[in-house]
Amino acid sequence: MTAPIDALTAAFASHPRRFEAFRWVYPVLSRRSGGLSLGVNINPDGVCNFDCPYCQVDRRGPIPSGHVDPQGVGEEARELLARIAATGLAETFPGVEPSGRKLSDIALSGDGEPTLRREFPEVCRILWNLRDEWISAGGDPFKLVLITNATMLDRPWVVEGLGELCSRGAGEIWGKLDAGTEEHYQRVNVSRTPLARVVANLGATAAKFPLRIQTLFFIKDDHVPERSEVDAWLDRLDEVCAVGRPIGLQLHTVARKTSQPGCRPMPIDWLQEVAARVLERTGLPVECHGGVDSGAIGG
C-alpha cells in the first residue's frame, strides 16, 4: 500500500500559474525557495527563446493575451501580500503548517522568458517598492528573484531592471546553465542563442549582481548525460567563475509533467556526485533537489 502524501509534498508537486481571477501573480510552495513564493508571470502568452523538452508549460490550445500592465502586476502582488499578512494563505494550502508557508520570495518566472519583455525594468521597480513597504510595515524580509535562461542578461533594459531588483541587497538572479557543449545545449534547451553567449552573460552578471547558477540534468529518451558532458559543463562553470563568482548553484531535475515525452529525472545520488565535484573544483555551495517521473503533458 502506498503511503499517503503529506500536504506540503503535494503542494510542492503542484505549480499552477493561474490563481483565482489574477492575471499575472500566483502563489506556490517551492522546494528551491524553501517556502512560499509569489510567482510573477509576465509571459502569459508563453513566449520564450528556449524550447526545452522538459518545460512544464502547457502551450496547447489558444494563445493567451500577452498584455502586461506593470501597475496591475503591482496591485495583484499587493493583494496577495495582504492575504499573506492576514492568514499566511492557510486557505490556499490547507494542511500545510505555518512554517511551510513562510514567505521566501517574489519570483519573476512564469510561462516564458521574463527578460524578453520591455516592461521588465518597471515591474522590477514596482516589486522592489512593494518589498520595501512590506518591511516598513513590520514584515520579515524576503528575496526578489529573477529566474532566467540568461540569454538576454546583456541587454540594456535588462541590466536596468536587475539594478532595480537587486538594489540594497533585495534581489538575486537564478541563471540557467544546463550544458557544457553546444551539441548538448541544442538537445536540452534548443535555442538560436549560442551557449557561448549564455556563459558570457552569466559571468558578466555575476560580476555585478548576486547570481545563482541553476542546472537541470535529466534523462531524455534513455540518453543519460555522459561524464564528458558533465566535464564540459564544469569547464563552462569555470569560465563563469573566472569573470564573476556566483553565490551558489542549484542542481535539480524534472519533477512535474514535461512538454515532451521521454523526459525522466536523474537519481538524486547522481546529482549529489556532481555536486561533490562542483564543491571540490569551485568551492561554490550547491543545493540538490530530486525529481519525480510524472510523464508528459497530455500523456
Backbone bond lengths (Angstrom), bond angles and torsions (degrees), N, CA, C in turn:
res aa  C-N    CA-C-N  psi(-1)  N-CA   C-N-CA  omega(-1)  CA-C   N-CA-C  phi
1 M - - - 1.473 - - 1.521 109.54 -
2 T 1.332 116.65 132.32 1.457 121.17 -178.90 1.517 110.89 -74.71
3 A 1.315 116.82 134.64 1.463 120.67 179.62 1.519 109.78 -67.88
4 P 1.343 118.57 142.96 1.460 120.89 178.81 1.524 111.12 -64.78
5 I 1.313 115.43 145.55 1.461 121.30 178.88 1.520 108.91 -85.20
6 D 1.324 117.51 129.72 1.452 119.97 179.55 1.532 110.11 -72.09
7 A 1.334 115.47 162.81 1.464 120.80 -172.61 1.520 112.12 -61.39
8 L 1.342 117.19 -37.87 1.462 120.02 -177.72 1.526 110.60 -68.82
9 T 1.344 117.55 -42.82 1.461 120.53 178.41 1.522 111.03 -62.98
10 A 1.333 116.83 -40.98 1.460 120.86 177.95 1.524 110.99 -63.25
11 A 1.332 117.14 -38.96 1.466 120.46 179.06 1.518 111.11 -67.57
12 F 1.337 117.94 -37.90 1.463 121.06 177.54 1.543 111.25 -60.63
13 A 1.327 116.40 -33.33 1.464 120.87 -176.44 1.519 112.86 -80.11
14 S 1.324 118.01 -8.33 1.463 121.84 -176.77 1.520 109.82 -118.72
15 H 1.335 116.18 117.37 1.457 120.57 -179.41 1.526 111.94 -127.95
16 P 1.343 118.29 58.34 1.467 118.43 178.92 1.523 110.99 -65.86
17 R 1.323 116.20 140.01 1.459 121.01 -179.83 1.526 111.74 -100.00
18 R 1.309 116.48 13.99 1.459 122.01 174.30 1.518 107.57 -119.53
19 F 1.324 116.41 129.12 1.462 120.67 -177.57 1.517 108.76 -137.76
20 E 1.331 115.30 115.92 1.466 122.18 179.43 1.533 109.29 48.99
21 A 1.323 117.28 -131.88 1.472 120.02 -179.45 1.525 112.05 -96.42
22 F 1.324 117.37 9.42 1.463 121.17 -179.42 1.534 109.38 -68.71
23 R 1.316 115.98 146.12 1.462 120.50 -178.64 1.526 112.87 -101.56
24 W 1.334 117.01 -30.49 1.465 119.32 -170.59 1.524 114.60 -127.25
25 V 1.310 119.29 -20.80 1.466 122.23 -173.07 1.521 109.62 -118.93
26 Y 1.329 116.14 140.34 1.464 121.19 -176.48 1.527 109.06 -150.49
27 P 1.333 118.56 147.05 1.467 121.25 178.10 1.527 111.27 -96.00
28 V 1.319 116.87 140.78 1.466 121.95 173.44 1.522 108.59 -140.45
29 L 1.323 115.75 156.44 1.457 120.95 168.74 1.522 106.62 -99.59
30 S 1.315 116.07 123.41 1.463 121.69 -169.35 1.520 111.41 -120.82
31 R 1.344 115.62 129.58 1.468 119.66 175.22 1.519 110.88 -64.06
32 R 1.350 116.21 -44.86 1.464 118.95 -175.92 1.523 111.65 -68.18
33 S 1.334 116.65 -31.29 1.464 119.14 176.95 1.520 111.78 -81.02
34 G 1.316 116.39 -22.85 1.457 120.01 -179.77 1.509 113.73 78.93
35 G 1.322 117.33 27.26 1.456 120.35 179.53 1.515 111.22 162.25
36 L 1.314 115.26 -147.65 1.461 121.78 -177.83 1.523 110.09 -80.79
37 S 1.328 114.93 130.84 1.460 121.37 177.54 1.520 108.67 -125.78
38 L 1.322 116.81 135.77 1.462 120.81 170.71 1.521 107.68 -95.28
39 G 1.324 116.00 113.35 1.454 120.19 177.91 1.513 110.55 -82.71
40 V 1.315 116.62 142.18 1.458 122.68 176.31 1.525 107.49 -119.94
41 N 1.322 115.89 113.22 1.456 122.30 -174.97 1.531 109.56 -103.45
42 I 1.337 116.89 97.87 1.456 119.38 176.96 1.530 111.05 -99.89
43 N 1.337 115.35 18.57 1.474 121.90 171.79 1.526 109.36 -127.82
44 P 1.329 117.93 56.79 1.470 118.99 -178.12 1.524 112.65 -62.92
45 D 1.339 117.23 -19.67 1.463 120.71 177.56 1.525 112.60 -85.05
46 G 1.349 117.19 -0.67 1.454 121.64 175.73 1.516 114.90 77.27
47 V 1.339 118.11 13.67 1.466 120.35 -176.92 1.528 110.30 -68.72
48 C 1.339 115.57 128.50 1.455 121.65 179.79 1.522 108.68 -150.89
49 N 1.321 117.21 150.35 1.465 120.94 176.48 1.532 111.97 -100.65
50 F 1.337 117.03 13.59 1.456 124.20 166.62 1.531 107.87 -114.79
51 D 1.320 116.57 156.80 1.460 121.89 174.54 1.525 108.36 -134.96
52 C 1.318 115.78 60.70 1.464 122.18 -175.14 1.529 110.38 -67.77
53 P 1.323 117.93 130.00 1.468 119.52 177.84 1.519 112.83 -62.84
54 Y 1.345 117.55 -23.91 1.462 120.43 -179.44 1.522 112.92 -88.46
55 C 1.344 118.26 4.53 1.466 121.52 -177.61 1.526 110.52 -56.72
56 Q 1.326 115.95 140.58 1.462 121.35 -177.21 1.523 112.98 -99.35
57 V 1.341 117.02 7.77 1.460 121.27 -178.72 1.528 109.62 -88.04
58 D 1.317 115.67 128.83 1.466 121.55 178.21 1.529 108.46 -87.73
59 R 1.321 116.38 105.79 1.467 121.20 -178.38 1.529 112.67 -100.60
60 R 1.307 117.06 16.16 1.456 120.25 175.90 1.524 109.94 -74.38
61 G 1.315 116.65 153.32 1.453 120.58 176.12 1.514 112.43 86.54
62 P 1.339 116.72 -174.19 1.465 121.90 -178.10 1.534 111.33 -60.07
63 I 1.330 115.86 145.71 1.469 120.96 177.91 1.530 109.23 -78.12
64 P 1.336 118.04 123.22 1.471 120.13 178.98 1.526 111.19 -66.11
65 S 1.305 115.63 164.45 1.462 120.40 175.50 1.521 110.28 -62.50
66 G 1.334 115.61 138.83 1.456 120.32 177.93 1.512 113.09 -92.09
67 H 1.343 117.20 7.41 1.470 120.20 -177.34 1.522 111.29 -62.13
68 V 1.317 115.90 133.54 1.465 122.01 176.17 1.520 108.92 -130.86
69 D 1.306 116.39 123.39 1.463 122.86 176.60 1.530 107.24 -108.91
70 P 1.337 118.69 105.72 1.468 119.80 -177.98 1.524 113.62 -53.81
71 Q 1.330 117.46 -38.84 1.460 119.37 178.66 1.530 110.64 -66.01
72 G 1.338 116.09 -36.77 1.458 119.84 176.54 1.518 111.74 -65.75
73 V 1.328 116.47 -38.40 1.466 120.67 174.73 1.527 109.78 -57.84
74 G 1.337 115.51 -45.83 1.459 120.00 -179.65 1.517 112.63 -62.99
75 E 1.341 117.05 -40.45 1.464 120.51 179.77 1.528 111.00 -64.35
76 E 1.340 116.44 -41.72 1.462 118.87 178.90 1.525 111.27 -66.13
77 A 1.320 116.95 -42.49 1.460 120.12 178.88 1.523 110.79 -63.67
78 R 1.325 116.67 -39.71 1.472 120.11 179.66 1.529 110.18 -63.75
79 E 1.329 117.57 -40.92 1.467 120.02 179.65 1.520 111.32 -64.40
80 L 1.322 117.16 -42.44 1.462 119.29 179.44 1.520 111.39 -67.98
81 L 1.320 117.71 -36.53 1.462 119.74 176.43 1.526 110.32 -63.06
82 A 1.337 117.12 -37.59 1.465 120.24 177.68 1.527 110.61 -64.51
83 R 1.320 117.02 -38.97 1.462 120.24 178.10 1.530 110.83 -67.28
84 I 1.320 116.16 -39.09 1.469 119.58 178.40 1.521 109.95 -62.64
85 A 1.338 116.72 -42.06 1.461 120.28 178.83 1.527 111.22 -63.34
86 A 1.344 116.78 -33.61 1.464 120.56 -175.53 1.523 112.40 -83.50
87 T 1.329 117.85 -44.50 1.470 120.60 -170.89 1.526 114.05 -128.73
88 G 1.334 117.92 -9.11 1.454 119.79 -172.92 1.514 112.94 66.88
89 L 1.349 116.59 16.54 1.464 123.67 -176.61 1.532 112.35 57.38
90 A 1.333 115.28 35.05 1.463 119.72 176.31 1.520 110.85 -60.77
91 E 1.343 116.58 -31.61 1.460 120.10 -179.91 1.531 112.33 -70.72
92 T 1.326 116.94 -23.52 1.467 121.75 179.88 1.519 111.53 -87.07
93 F 1.344 116.59 -31.82 1.468 121.47 -179.19 1.528 109.63 -123.72
94 P 1.341 116.81 69.56 1.468 119.76 -177.39 1.521 111.70 -63.05
95 G 1.306 115.18 139.27 1.456 120.90 178.47 1.514 114.46 88.58
96 V 1.336 117.68 -9.41 1.463 120.89 179.09 1.525 108.78 -90.41
97 E 1.317 115.69 127.84 1.460 120.77 -178.47 1.535 111.11 -63.57
98 P 1.349 117.55 154.35 1.468 120.14 179.78 1.524 113.35 -54.29
99 S 1.337 117.54 -34.87 1.468 119.55 179.97 1.523 111.40 -63.38
100 G 1.328 117.56 -28.65 1.461 121.49 178.84 1.509 112.94 -82.48
101 R 1.349 116.95 -10.72 1.457 121.59 -179.12 1.532 112.72 -110.31
102 K 1.309 116.68 16.90 1.464 120.25 178.83 1.528 109.92 -69.51
103 L 1.315 117.43 132.19 1.461 121.77 -176.97 1.523 110.62 -68.14
104 S 1.328 115.42 118.57 1.465 121.42 -179.24 1.521 112.63 -99.56
105 D 1.344 116.56 -40.26 1.464 117.93 -175.58 1.519 111.76 -163.51
106 I 1.321 114.57 165.33 1.459 123.20 160.79 1.521 105.25 -110.69
107 A 1.341 116.46 123.90 1.455 121.20 -171.69 1.520 111.62 -119.89
108 L 1.334 115.91 123.59 1.456 121.74 171.09 1.519 107.74 -77.46
109 S 1.315 115.72 107.40 1.459 120.94 -176.79 1.519 107.39 -145.75
110 G 1.330 117.50 -119.73 1.450 120.21 171.67 1.511 115.12 96.32
111 D 1.347 116.47 -146.45 1.456 122.67 -168.22 1.521 114.65 -94.71
112 G 1.322 119.13 5.53 1.453 121.75 -179.66 1.514 110.36 -162.45
113 E 1.337 116.78 -158.40 1.462 121.45 -179.94 1.527 109.54 -94.42
114 P 1.353 117.82 111.19 1.473 120.85 -174.03 1.521 114.15 -59.78
115 T 1.334 117.43 -32.67 1.465 119.51 -174.15 1.516 112.98 -75.57
116 L 1.328 118.17 -3.15 1.460 120.74 173.47 1.529 111.69 -74.62
117 R 1.331 116.96 -18.31 1.460 121.61 -174.35 1.521 111.58 -88.26
118 R 1.334 115.50 132.54 1.466 120.27 177.84 1.527 111.52 -70.78
119 E 1.330 117.12 -17.02 1.472 120.46 176.18 1.525 111.92 -76.18
120 F 1.318 117.05 -5.97 1.458 121.61 -173.06 1.530 113.75 -51.87
121 P 1.356 120.40 -51.75 1.475 118.03 -177.34 1.524 113.21 -64.00
122 E 1.339 117.79 -35.80 1.463 119.07 179.66 1.528 110.97 -68.06
123 V 1.323 116.95 -40.07 1.466 120.18 176.91 1.526 109.85 -62.36
124 C 1.333 117.97 -41.94 1.469 121.00 177.88 1.522 111.41 -60.04
125 R 1.327 116.15 -42.12 1.474 120.90 179.99 1.529 110.52 -62.81
126 I 1.328 116.30 -43.70 1.462 120.69 -178.90 1.530 110.45 -65.24
127 L 1.322 117.43 -43.02 1.464 120.41 179.76 1.525 111.53 -64.52
128 W 1.338 117.25 -38.57 1.469 119.97 177.66 1.528 109.92 -61.91
129 N 1.332 117.37 -42.92 1.464 120.69 179.57 1.525 111.53 -64.33
130 L 1.334 116.50 -38.75 1.464 119.36 177.93 1.525 111.02 -63.79
131 R 1.315 116.77 -41.00 1.463 120.34 177.74 1.525 109.97 -62.34
132 D 1.313 117.30 -42.16 1.455 121.96 179.68 1.533 110.37 -62.41
133 E 1.341 116.91 -42.04 1.461 121.20 177.73 1.535 110.57 -62.71
134 W 1.327 116.05 -42.84 1.467 121.35 -179.32 1.527 110.90 -60.00
135 I 1.314 116.75 -46.35 1.461 120.86 -178.60 1.525 110.40 -68.39
136 S 1.335 116.84 -40.30 1.463 120.49 178.93 1.523 111.90 -62.15
137 A 1.355 116.15 -28.70 1.466 120.60 179.16 1.523 112.27 -85.04
138 G 1.342 117.50 2.76 1.451 121.39 176.42 1.509 115.11 102.11
139 G 1.330 117.44 4.70 1.458 120.25 178.83 1.518 112.09 -75.88
140 D 1.331 116.33 152.09 1.462 120.57 176.96 1.527 109.64 -69.16
141 P 1.320 118.20 140.33 1.470 120.65 179.61 1.522 111.96 -59.74
142 F 1.311 115.64 143.90 1.459 121.56 172.70 1.522 107.93 -131.31
143 K 1.331 116.02 165.62 1.463 120.82 -178.05 1.524 111.20 -88.84
144 L 1.314 114.88 154.77 1.456 122.38 165.54 1.524 106.51 -106.37
145 V 1.331 117.08 127.27 1.461 121.38 -172.73 1.522 110.54 -126.17
146 L 1.312 115.79 135.08 1.457 121.34 167.58 1.518 108.14 -106.27
147 I 1.331 117.12 123.30 1.465 122.47 173.95 1.524 107.07 -102.48
148 T 1.335 116.83 117.42 1.459 120.78 -167.90 1.517 112.09 -142.69
149 N 1.336 115.42 154.13 1.466 119.32 174.88 1.524 112.25 -85.95
150 A 1.322 116.95 0.78 1.476 123.81 170.60 1.530 114.15 74.12
151 T 1.330 118.45 5.56 1.463 119.74 -178.40 1.522 113.22 -73.30
152 M 1.341 116.85 -24.82 1.470 120.91 -171.80 1.524 113.10 -112.82
153 L 1.322 117.20 10.65 1.460 119.95 -172.86 1.519 113.70 -67.23
154 D 1.342 117.65 -12.07 1.464 120.37 178.45 1.524 113.02 -94.07
155 R 1.330 118.27 -1.74 1.459 120.75 -177.73 1.528 110.30 -77.37
156 P 1.337 118.45 140.53 1.468 120.69 -174.42 1.524 114.06 -56.68
157 W 1.343 117.92 -43.04 1.465 118.61 -178.04 1.522 111.50 -68.53
158 V 1.343 116.65 -27.26 1.458 119.96 177.67 1.528 109.86 -73.31
159 V 1.327 116.94 -44.68 1.466 120.51 177.77 1.530 110.02 -59.72
160 E 1.337 116.26 -39.16 1.465 119.98 176.32 1.530 110.55 -59.81
161 G 1.335 116.51 -46.19 1.460 120.51 179.46 1.512 112.82 -63.71
162 L 1.330 116.89 -39.37 1.463 120.17 178.46 1.525 111.18 -63.17
163 G 1.327 116.06 -36.34 1.457 119.71 176.82 1.519 111.53 -62.05
164 E 1.337 116.44 -38.73 1.462 120.79 176.85 1.524 110.81 -68.49
165 L 1.323 116.15 -47.46 1.460 121.53 -175.04 1.524 112.17 -62.67
166 C 1.326 116.10 -39.31 1.465 121.45 -173.11 1.528 113.59 -96.86
167 S 1.317 117.04 4.91 1.460 120.19 -178.64 1.523 111.50 -57.39
168 R 1.334 116.40 134.01 1.468 123.61 178.16 1.523 112.88 55.89
169 G 1.309 115.98 34.07 1.458 120.12 174.54 1.511 115.17 75.05
170 A 1.336 117.98 17.27 1.461 120.36 -175.26 1.515 113.43 -75.91
171 G 1.347 117.65 -32.37 1.449 118.74 -168.42 1.505 114.79 -128.39
172 E 1.338 114.18 172.14 1.454 121.54 173.02 1.517 108.84 -151.66
173 I 1.326 115.54 162.11 1.461 122.87 -178.62 1.518 108.79 -110.32
174 W 1.337 116.40 133.58 1.453 121.63 171.50 1.523 106.80 -106.03
175 G 1.324 117.28 103.95 1.449 122.49 -173.81 1.517 112.48 -104.87
176 K 1.323 116.45 135.42 1.459 122.37 -173.99 1.528 112.06 -81.22
177 L 1.342 115.44 134.12 1.464 123.14 169.75 1.527 106.54 -142.26
178 D 1.333 115.86 94.31 1.464 120.79 -173.16 1.516 114.06 -98.26
179 A 1.333 118.01 -7.94 1.463 119.31 -170.76 1.516 111.18 -146.64
180 G 1.341 114.16 161.39 1.455 120.31 176.95 1.505 113.55 -112.92
181 T 1.336 116.69 -18.14 1.462 121.58 178.87 1.524 109.09 -123.75
182 E 1.316 116.35 153.52 1.465 120.17 178.48 1.529 111.00 -60.88
183 E 1.327 116.82 -37.93 1.463 120.55 -179.23 1.528 111.17 -60.50
184 H 1.340 116.07 -48.42 1.466 119.22 -179.69 1.523 111.06 -69.27
185 Y 1.308 116.99 -36.45 1.472 122.46 177.01 1.522 110.21 -57.45
186 Q 1.323 117.23 -44.63 1.465 120.20 179.71 1.522 111.83 -70.81
187 R 1.318 117.56 -20.40 1.463 120.55 176.18 1.519 111.31 -78.90
188 V 1.330 117.16 -37.99 1.471 119.57 -171.63 1.523 114.21 -104.37
189 N 1.347 117.82 -18.50 1.463 120.57 -179.74 1.526 113.37 -120.74
190 V 1.311 118.12 -31.92 1.478 124.18 174.71 1.531 110.84 52.69
191 S 1.322 116.14 84.27 1.465 120.60 -175.26 1.518 110.70 -144.04
192 R 1.341 115.63 152.02 1.463 120.97 173.91 1.531 111.40 -79.45
193 T 1.313 116.70 -16.67 1.458 120.54 177.10 1.528 108.78 -80.77
194 P 1.322 119.59 123.54 1.468 120.49 -177.07 1.523 112.07 -67.62
195 L 1.317 115.00 153.06 1.465 121.10 178.76 1.523 111.23 -58.65
196 A 1.332 117.86 -35.95 1.470 120.50 -178.13 1.524 110.84 -58.86
197 R 1.321 117.18 -35.91 1.469 119.31 179.23 1.526 110.84 -70.46
198 V 1.323 117.27 -38.83 1.464 120.48 176.70 1.525 110.13 -58.85
199 V 1.337 116.20 -46.65 1.467 120.94 -179.24 1.525 110.52 -62.42
200 A 1.339 117.09 -44.35 1.467 120.61 179.26 1.521 111.14 -62.80
201 N 1.328 116.96 -41.56 1.462 120.70 179.79 1.523 111.67 -64.55
202 L 1.329 116.68 -39.72 1.465 119.85 179.25 1.529 111.11 -63.93
203 G 1.322 116.51 -43.41 1.459 119.48 179.46 1.512 112.43 -63.92
204 A 1.341 115.96 -47.39 1.468 119.84 -178.84 1.523 111.26 -63.95
205 T 1.330 117.19 -37.00 1.468 120.26 -179.72 1.522 111.01 -71.02
206 A 1.342 116.56 -40.59 1.466 119.93 178.71 1.526 111.54 -63.09
207 A 1.332 117.11 -25.68 1.464 120.56 178.61 1.524 111.85 -74.21
208 K 1.336 117.65 -17.58 1.469 121.52 -175.97 1.527 113.48 -113.04
209 F 1.332 116.09 -33.56 1.464 120.91 -171.36 1.531 110.33 -134.05
210 P 1.361 117.51 162.10 1.470 119.70 174.05 1.532 109.43 -67.57
211 L 1.314 116.49 117.96 1.464 122.18 -176.93 1.516 109.88 -125.39
212 R 1.325 115.53 131.09 1.459 122.24 175.88 1.528 107.38 -115.33
213 I 1.332 116.93 124.39 1.459 120.86 177.34 1.523 109.52 -75.87
214 Q 1.329 117.09 134.81 1.460 120.22 172.78 1.526 108.60 -121.37
215 T 1.319 115.89 130.70 1.465 122.16 -177.43 1.514 109.62 -129.98
216 L 1.326 115.40 130.60 1.454 121.12 177.11 1.526 108.70 -113.11
217 F 1.325 115.79 114.46 1.458 122.36 173.08 1.527 108.51 -101.59
218 F 1.327 116.27 140.66 1.458 118.95 -179.45 1.524 109.89 -155.79
219 I 1.319 115.36 166.63 1.465 122.56 175.96 1.521 107.74 -94.79
220 K 1.340 117.25 127.85 1.469 121.11 178.68 1.526 108.76 -121.71
221 D 1.339 115.14 116.23 1.464 120.72 179.48 1.534 110.95 50.98
222 D 1.335 114.41 44.84 1.470 123.29 178.73 1.531 113.10 70.30
223 H 1.334 118.02 6.53 1.475 120.36 174.90 1.526 108.70 -87.52
224 V 1.326 115.61 116.63 1.464 122.08 179.03 1.533 108.12 -99.22
225 P 1.341 118.48 135.60 1.470 119.31 177.65 1.525 111.37 -53.02
226 E 1.326 116.29 123.91 1.460 120.87 -178.60 1.526 110.45 -77.27
227 R 1.319 115.01 160.57 1.470 119.39 179.93 1.529 111.01 -59.31
228 S 1.337 117.21 -35.53 1.460 120.05 179.38 1.532 111.16 -63.10
229 E 1.336 117.25 -34.06 1.465 120.83 177.80 1.525 110.27 -70.65
230 V 1.330 116.70 -41.31 1.471 119.93 177.16 1.527 109.60 -63.91
231 D 1.345 117.36 -39.92 1.469 120.97 176.68 1.532 110.41 -58.79
232 A 1.346 115.97 -44.78 1.464 119.79 -179.80 1.527 110.94 -66.00
233 W 1.334 116.37 -37.51 1.470 120.48 176.66 1.535 110.60 -62.60
234 L 1.318 116.94 -40.76 1.464 120.28 176.59 1.534 110.77 -63.50
235 D 1.336 117.38 -36.00 1.462 120.56 176.38 1.528 110.77 -63.24
236 R 1.344 116.62 -41.81 1.472 119.61 178.54 1.533 109.77 -65.68
237 L 1.328 116.14 -36.89 1.460 119.81 177.38 1.526 110.40 -62.97
238 D 1.332 117.02 -38.92 1.467 121.23 175.36 1.524 110.84 -60.64
239 E 1.335 117.27 -40.30 1.460 121.33 179.54 1.521 111.11 -63.30
240 V 1.333 116.56 -40.05 1.466 120.05 176.45 1.525 109.96 -62.61
241 C 1.326 116.48 -49.18 1.466 121.34 -176.66 1.529 112.35 -64.04
242 A 1.333 117.42 -26.58 1.459 120.32 179.51 1.523 111.96 -68.90
243 V 1.332 116.54 -21.78 1.473 121.20 -179.48 1.522 111.20 -100.93
244 G 1.324 116.45 -45.34 1.460 121.48 179.79 1.513 109.56 -153.23
245 R 1.315 117.45 133.04 1.464 119.94 -174.63 1.523 110.78 -85.25
246 P 1.338 118.09 120.78 1.469 120.29 175.02 1.523 111.39 -64.97
247 I 1.331 115.85 161.29 1.465 120.25 178.66 1.524 111.16 -85.64
248 G 1.327 117.57 -11.06 1.452 120.83 178.98 1.508 110.64 168.90
249 L 1.325 114.71 -175.96 1.456 120.73 -176.30 1.516 109.20 -143.85
250 Q 1.334 116.04 140.85 1.460 122.70 175.41 1.526 108.69 -113.57
251 L 1.306 116.51 123.39 1.461 121.72 172.74 1.521 107.60 -105.80
252 H 1.335 116.68 124.26 1.455 118.91 178.60 1.517 109.50 -144.35
253 T 1.331 115.94 -177.41 1.461 121.14 -176.87 1.515 108.49 -149.73
254 V 1.318 118.33 179.73 1.463 120.29 -175.37 1.532 109.79 -65.57
255 A 1.338 114.83 138.64 1.463 119.79 -177.12 1.524 112.10 -135.06
256 R 1.335 117.62 -9.32 1.464 121.17 178.79 1.524 108.86 -136.25
257 K 1.309 117.36 178.85 1.462 121.65 -178.44 1.530 110.07 -59.74
258 T 1.320 116.52 140.81 1.457 122.53 -175.55 1.525 111.10 -109.30
259 S 1.334 115.40 158.79 1.462 119.40 -176.18 1.519 112.26 -69.88
260 Q 1.337 117.82 -26.64 1.454 121.66 177.53 1.527 110.20 -119.40
261 P 1.320 117.46 148.48 1.469 119.54 176.94 1.527 111.01 -73.23
262 G 1.305 115.72 164.20 1.463 120.89 175.93 1.507 115.07 86.96
263 C 1.341 117.63 8.10 1.477 121.27 178.56 1.523 108.31 -98.85
264 R 1.338 115.18 121.36 1.452 120.29 -177.78 1.522 110.21 -130.65
265 P 1.335 117.17 153.44 1.476 119.66 -176.07 1.514 112.67 -74.20
266 M 1.327 115.61 148.58 1.459 121.19 169.31 1.523 108.51 -77.21
267 P 1.326 118.11 145.84 1.474 120.63 177.46 1.530 110.78 -62.00
268 I 1.309 115.93 147.50 1.458 120.33 -177.79 1.527 111.23 -63.00
269 D 1.340 118.60 -33.98 1.460 119.19 -179.83 1.533 111.15 -67.68
270 W 1.336 117.55 -30.73 1.470 121.23 174.68 1.527 109.89 -64.93
271 L 1.339 116.52 -45.61 1.462 120.40 177.91 1.527 110.61 -61.29
272 Q 1.316 116.82 -40.17 1.467 120.53 -178.81 1.527 111.48 -66.60
273 E 1.318 116.87 -34.68 1.468 119.55 176.03 1.528 110.94 -64.90
274 V 1.332 116.30 -41.61 1.471 119.97 176.56 1.522 109.92 -64.86
275 A 1.315 116.48 -40.56 1.469 120.36 179.18 1.526 110.91 -59.88
276 A 1.330 116.70 -39.97 1.467 120.35 179.06 1.524 110.45 -63.67
277 R 1.321 117.21 -37.69 1.463 120.73 177.86 1.531 110.65 -66.24
278 V 1.333 116.37 -40.60 1.464 120.29 178.52 1.522 110.37 -62.04
279 L 1.328 116.25 -47.45 1.467 120.77 -178.14 1.522 110.89 -61.74
280 E 1.325 116.58 -43.82 1.461 120.41 -179.62 1.532 111.27 -64.86
281 R 1.312 116.41 -37.65 1.467 120.54 -173.90 1.525 113.10 -83.79
282 T 1.331 116.78 -36.84 1.466 119.90 -172.67 1.520 114.06 -117.47
283 G 1.318 117.68 -21.53 1.461 120.64 -174.35 1.516 113.75 77.48
284 L 1.332 117.67 4.09 1.465 120.35 -179.09 1.529 110.39 -73.78
285 P 1.324 117.96 138.87 1.467 119.55 172.83 1.525 109.97 -67.58
286 V 1.338 116.26 138.43 1.462 121.29 -175.82 1.523 110.22 -126.76
287 E 1.333 116.40 133.15 1.460 122.58 171.88 1.527 107.84 -104.87
288 C 1.330 117.09 140.58 1.470 121.87 176.16 1.528 109.27 -117.85
289 H 1.323 115.79 134.03 1.457 121.26 178.70 1.523 108.77 -129.90
290 G 1.339 115.85 117.05 1.448 121.08 -179.50 1.514 112.24 -73.16
291 G 1.321 116.20 175.09 1.452 120.77 -174.53 1.512 114.13 -127.07
292 V 1.337 113.24 -172.69 1.462 121.91 179.97 1.523 107.33 -139.42
293 D 1.308 116.54 135.88 1.472 121.53 177.36 1.526 107.53 -83.07
294 S 1.340 116.64 95.92 1.469 121.57 -172.66 1.520 113.52 -106.35
295 G 1.351 117.74 0.55 1.447 119.08 179.88 1.517 112.56 81.45
296 A 1.325 116.02 -165.29 1.456 121.90 -175.74 1.517 111.70 -109.32
297 I 1.322 116.10 155.87 1.453 122.25 176.20 1.528 108.77 -61.63
298 G 1.314 116.23 127.68 1.445 120.47 -179.24 1.509 114.17 82.86
299 G 1.348 116.21 -3.97 1.456 120.27 -178.81 1.519 112.04 -85.30
